[in-house]
Structures are given as structure tokens and as C-alpha cells.
């Protein structure tokens, strides 16, 4: 993902090849959906100052459209703040 956006995923993600096939050679991000590496996530979080990471999640009730997701992503990126953004599978395609 860092090839396309200046950000890094720290949790399980699904490569483009299996979602929308926009990038045929994108078959893995070095993460396993079946064996998520929570140690890497916790190590990343523990390296940040307390209260410096925003947790972004809209639960299962709210649904964001493609334009809203893009705007939110751009806003988070431009904030230059650390964040964890949880996205449902139905919103990530």
C-alpha cells in the first residue's frame, strides 16, 4: 500500500489482487489474514506517545460511500497524525 499512498497498514489487509484486481502483482502485503500479527500492531502502538493515535471506526450501522471514504482518508492523511482506521470488507472494495 505504501507504493500508492504514504501510509503503512499495521493490521490484516486484503491485497488488491483478491479484491478488485487493480494491481495484478499485488498478492500480499506481508501480513496474514489467518494469522494476524498482533505483536507488530502492539509494538507500533507502544512506540507512539499516549493519546497520539486516533482510532477511526464507524461500527456496523454507519455506511460510507466511496466519495466519503476518499475524503476521510485524505483528511486523515493531511492531518499528519497517527491513526488506526478500521474498515469493513464491504467498504474496502
Phi, psi and omega per residue, in radians:
X1 nan -0.553 -3.126
X2 -1.107 -0.352 3.085
X3 -1.121 -0.544 -3.013
X4 -1.821 -0.515 3.136
X5 -2.368 2.587 3.107
X6 -1.410 1.121 3.096
X7 -2.560 2.909 -3.105
X8 -2.330 2.283 3.085
X9 -1.431 2.536 3.128
X10 -2.130 0.017 3.139
X11 -2.220 -3.062 -3.132
X12 -1.059 2.356 3.078
X13 -2.385 2.859 3.131
X14 -1.957 2.116 -3.138
X15 -1.066 2.635 -3.122
X16 -0.944 -0.632 -3.111
X17 -0.957 -0.566 -3.085
X18 -1.694 -0.161 3.132
X19 -1.763 -1.270 -3.032
X20 -2.106 -0.071 3.095
X21 0.995 0.536 3.080
X22 -1.188 -0.551 -3.116
X23 -2.190 1.677 -3.017
X24 -1.051 -0.561 -3.114
X25 -1.456 -0.032 -3.110
X26 -1.545 1.508 -3.092
X27 -1.858 -0.218 3.103
X28 -2.787 2.686 3.065
X29 -1.940 0.181 -3.087
X30 1.436 0.240 3.128
X31 -2.146 2.707 3.132
X32 -2.031 2.188 3.079
X33 -1.188 -0.536 -3.110
X34 -1.423 -0.503 3.140
X35 -2.268 1.220 -3.114
X36 -1.045 2.452 -3.119
X37 -1.611 1.448 -3.123
X38 -1.165 -0.408 3.096
X39 -1.075 -0.732 3.126
X40 -1.127 -0.705 3.117
X41 -1.104 -0.820 -3.114
X42 -1.168 -0.652 3.103
X43 -1.090 -0.759 3.117
X44 -1.085 -0.832 3.141
X45 -1.087 -0.767 -3.113
X46 -1.140 -0.373 3.123
X47 -1.400 -0.165 -3.126
X48 -1.691 2.665 3.091
X49 -1.146 2.568 3.111
X50 -1.007 2.284 3.121
X51 1.403 0.132 -3.079
X52 -1.724 -0.019 -3.123
X53 -2.018 2.155 3.089
X54 -1.501 2.411 3.091
X55 -1.841 2.041 -3.065
X56 -1.980 2.062 3.140
X57 -2.761 2.380 -3.116
X58 -1.878 0.185 3.093
X59 1.168 -2.783 -3.069
X60 -1.790 -0.009 -3.103
X61 -1.620 -0.911 -3.109
X62 -1.300 2.458 3.071
X63 -2.208 2.256 -3.135
X64 -1.799 2.440 3.055
X65 -1.379 3.003 -3.107
X66 -1.018 -0.766 -3.130
X67 -1.136 -0.713 3.112
X68 -1.129 -0.721 3.113
X69 -1.079 -0.752 -3.138
X70 -1.122 -0.780 3.128
X71 -1.090 -0.757 3.117
X72 -1.088 -0.785 3.120
X73 -1.049 -0.766 3.116
X74 -1.122 -0.718 3.115
X75 -1.107 -0.765 3.109
X76 -1.090 -0.777 -3.129
X77 -1.104 -0.756 -3.110
X78 -1.251 -0.324 3.125
X79 -1.210 -0.318 -3.113
X80 0.991 0.498 3.104
X81 -1.882 2.727 3.036
X82 -1.313 2.468 3.102
X83 -2.661 2.666 2.966
X84 -2.000 2.137 -3.077
X85 -2.067 1.989 3.127
X86 -1.606 2.177 -3.102
X87 -2.179 2.259 3.074
X88 -1.152 2.643 3.140
X89 -0.992 -0.634 -3.117
X90 -1.195 -0.323 3.137
X91 -1.717 -0.199 -3.033
X92 -1.597 -0.153 -3.094
X93 -1.477 nan nan
